[in-house]
Amino acid sequence: MQNGFSDDLNELEISSVNVEPLNNREKLGRPVYKNLCPDFKERTACLHRDLISDWISLLLAENRERVENVDDTFKCFVNPKSVEYLFTVCLRLQLPPDVKYIALEIYNKFMTLHTTSLYEAINSQKSLSVMQKEEKWEQIFTTVSRQVALRILSSVQIASKLHSYSMGLTIDRVRYCLQLLGYAYTEQSIRKSEVRVLMAIGWCANVMQTPVTYIETFLHTIYRLNCHLEMNTRALWDYSLLIMDCIFLHSEEFYQRVAIVAHGNNAQYVPMKRLGRIEADYVLLASGVIVAACICVHGEDFVGTVLITLQRTTGIPVDSIRDFYVGIYQTIQDHEVAHPLETSDLRRNL
């Protein structure tokens, strides 16, 4: 146990050896992905309508499983700083929307297991006093903190391969990205980090469907059942992704708002586990985001139709979806005071 503990600390040494000039590696920074948007009007290559209900049933069943199994480790390391860092990396690399949410789940799972194993390794050393253990943990914490950027890039690298292995991030591209961020890791360190992340999560990188999948599925269903309406599906998709990113960036504040909207003055008495279950409900998240996006794009014109369609598709009461949307509106409204230029256009449509 002690040897493994030592390996964890020394496996990733920052090195400036063999660092090539950035101007010779510019081609590695070029995006390999195309910024593709789902074509909701395309009928030739989409899922057959007889299978759509089965697919939705699978999504709903998976959502129930996630909500029922939520625990204290759910989004334990998903905080505004880590989300912003990871999202920024994915944005700079122009990766598909799904990748960043897959990477976020992998990163959270890894950090939870990694820090837990390190803590247990220290705690199991009977020869150390309490003070010595605390000092050792401070050293560990400092080391882990310095490795966050590399761990995030490793999570993104794995997520990109899960999304499309042939177009996944290579070690050279990860190294180039780290250089741009000011880190001079060697290729060996990057390779060891990827393996370390996979080892920590038990070589099981499969994650449940991301919120992006729920939004895409529900938007497709809304358009299919209401194709007579002149909906701007591309704008709905773009706004949905934007709003969902905002929610993840301000997750704690947003869900507190939702609790206040739903329970009023009694919101402070809502158990944390209950809030965690709401946060794990991606069906509710996708529904509320789509309604908010619809109001941004089309005003109040199609809200009633969209709400009814979502209620029939997901089984979530209209009032619950409305509470979720109001939480989105109030969070955006609050942030307009602090960042008026960033939110004025969005709030104007709301």
Rosetta blueprint (number, residue, H / E / L):
1 M L
2 Q H
3 N H
4 G H
5 F H
6 S H
7 D H
8 D H
9 L H
10 N H
11 E L
12 L L
13 E L
14 I L
15 S L
16 S L
17 V L
18 N L
19 V L
20 E L
21 P L
22 L H
23 N H
24 N H
25 R L
26 E H
27 K H
28 L H
29 G H
30 R L
31 P L
32 V L
33 Y L
34 K L
35 N L
36 L L
37 C L
38 P L
39 D L
40 F L
41 K L
42 E L
43 R L
44 T L
45 A L
46 C L
47 L L
48 H L
49 R H
50 D H
51 L H
52 I H
53 S H
54 D H
55 W H
56 I H
57 S H
58 L H
59 L H
60 L H
61 A H
62 E H
63 N H
64 R H
65 E H
66 R H
67 V H
68 E H
69 N L
70 V L
71 D L
72 D L
73 T L
74 F L
75 K L
76 C L
77 F L
78 V L
79 N L
80 P H
81 K H
82 S H
83 V H
84 E H
85 Y H
86 L H
87 F H
88 T H
89 V H
90 C H
91 L H
92 R H
93 L L
94 Q L
95 L L
96 P L
97 P H
98 D H
99 V H
100 K H
101 Y H
102 I H
103 A H
104 L H
105 E H
106 I H
107 Y H
108 N H
109 K H
110 F H
111 M H
112 T H
113 L H
114 H H
115 T H
116 T H
117 S H
118 L H
119 Y H
120 E H
121 A H
122 I H
123 N H
124 S L
125 Q L
126 K L
127 S L
128 L L
129 S L
130 V H
131 M H
132 Q H
133 K H
134 E H
135 E H
136 K H
137 W H
138 E H
139 Q H
140 I H
141 F H
142 T H
143 T H
144 V H
145 S H
146 R H
147 Q L
148 V H
149 A H
150 L H
151 R H
152 I H
153 L H
154 S H
155 S H
156 V H
157 Q H
158 I H
159 A H
160 S H
161 K H
162 L H
163 H H
164 S L
165 Y H
166 S H
167 M H
168 G L
169 L L
170 T L
171 I H
172 D H
173 R H
174 V H
175 R H
176 Y H
177 C H
178 L H
179 Q H
180 L H
181 L L
182 G L
183 Y L
184 A L
185 Y L
186 T L
187 E H
188 Q H
189 S H
190 I H
191 R H
192 K H
193 S H
194 E H
195 V H
196 R H
197 V H
198 L H
199 M H
200 A H
201 I L
202 G L
203 W L
204 C L
205 A L
206 N L
207 V L
208 M L
209 Q L
210 T L
211 P H
212 V H
213 T H
214 Y H
215 I H
216 E H
217 T H
218 F H
219 L H
220 H H
221 T H
222 I H
223 Y H
224 R H
225 L H
226 N L
227 C L
228 H L
229 L L
230 E L
231 M L
232 N L
233 T H
234 R H
235 A H
236 L H
237 W H
238 D H
239 Y H
240 S H
241 L H
242 L H
243 I H
244 M H
245 D H
246 C H
247 I H
248 F H
249 L H
250 H L
251 S H
252 E H
253 E H
254 F H
255 Y H
256 Q H
257 R H
258 V H
259 A H
260 I H
261 V H
262 A H
263 H H
264 G H
265 N H
266 N H
267 A H
268 Q H
269 Y H
270 V L
271 P L
272 M H
273 K H
274 R H
275 L H
276 G H
277 R H
278 I H
279 E H
280 A L
281 D L
282 Y H
283 V H
284 L H
285 L H
286 A H
287 S H
288 G H
289 V H
290 I H
291 V H
292 A H
293 A H
294 C H
295 I H
296 C H
297 V H
298 H H
299 G L
300 E L
301 D L
302 F L
303 V H
304 G H
305 T H
306 V H
307 L H
308 I H
309 T H
310 L H
311 Q H
312 R H
313 T H
314 T H
315 G L
316 I L
317 P L
318 V H
319 D H
320 S H
321 I H
322 R H
323 D H
324 F H
325 Y H
326 V H
327 G H
328 I H
329 Y H
330 Q H
331 T H
332 I H
333 Q H
334 D H
335 H H
336 E H
337 V H
338 A H
339 H L
340 P H
341 L H
342 E H
343 T H
344 S H
345 D H
346 L H
347 R H
348 R H
349 N H
350 L L
